[in-house]
Amino acid sequence: MKFITHLSWLLRALLFLAILAFSLMNTDPVTLRFLGQTWETPMIVALLLFFASGAALGVLACLSRLTRQRREILKLKREQRPSGDRVLPPQA
């Protein structure tokens, strides 16, 4: 079990180093044009911005389904609770 844990941390460290190396190699400025505005920023900042906004949109897209499922779970839990109007089976 420890081997798997160490392997997992090693892979995480390698992924972090690969992303760090990628970001350090892509510091050239890029020009972004949108709605008549022009911005100049390092490429890695632009990539990070678009990645973060894509992740946020993905979370927002799942939010309605998540809240609907939570409401349904609460409703089912309330239905499962014993109440006074239910007839309980005889105890042996």
N, C-alpha and C positions, 0 to 999 in steps of 0.2 A: 504494500500500500504506500509506503514511503517513496518507493521508486516512482510511482505514478505522480505523486505530489511534486517531487523534485523535477520530473520530466515536464510537468505542466508549467512550473515556474521558469524552467529553462526556455520553453517555447514562448512564454510571455515575454521574457527578457529579449529573446531574439527578434520577436515581432516589434517590440519597442525600439530596439536598435535599428531595425530596418526602416521603420517609420521616421526615426530621428535622422538617419542618413539621407532618406528621401527629402525630408524637409530642408536639410542643410544644403543639399545640391540644387534646390529649386527656390532660390531667393531672388531670382531676376524679377524685375517689376513687370506687371502685366497691366493693360488698360482695359477696364470694364466699362461698357457703355450700356445704359439702361434708362429709358424714359427721358432722353435728352441730357442726362447727367453723365459725367465721365469721372471715373475714379482710377487712380493708379496705385497699385498695392503689390506686395510680393506675391508670387504665385501660390505659395503654401498658405498664405492667409486667405486667398480667394478659395482655394480648395477646402480649407477648414470651414469657411463660412458656408459654402454650398453643401458640404457634408452635414454640418450641424443643422442647417435649415431643412434638409431632406429627412434627417432623423426626427426633427420636431414635427414635420408634416406627417410622418408615419405614425408617430404617437398620437397626434390629434385625430388621425383617421381611425385609430383603434379605440379611442376614448368612448364613443357612443356605444359601441358593442360591449365594452367593459362595464360601463354603468348599467346597461340593460341586464347583463348577466348578474351583476351584484344585486340588483333589485329583485331578480327572479330567485336568487339564492336566499335572500332575506324572506321573501314570501314563502318559499318552501320550508324554511326553518320555522316560521311562525305556524304554518299548517301542521308541522310535526309535533309541536308542543302539546302536551296533554291539556285539555280544557275541561271545564265542569260539565259541559253538555254532551260530552262523549261517553258512551257506555263502555266501561272497562270489562275485560273478560274476568270470569270468576278466578279467584286465587286458589291454588291447590294446597 
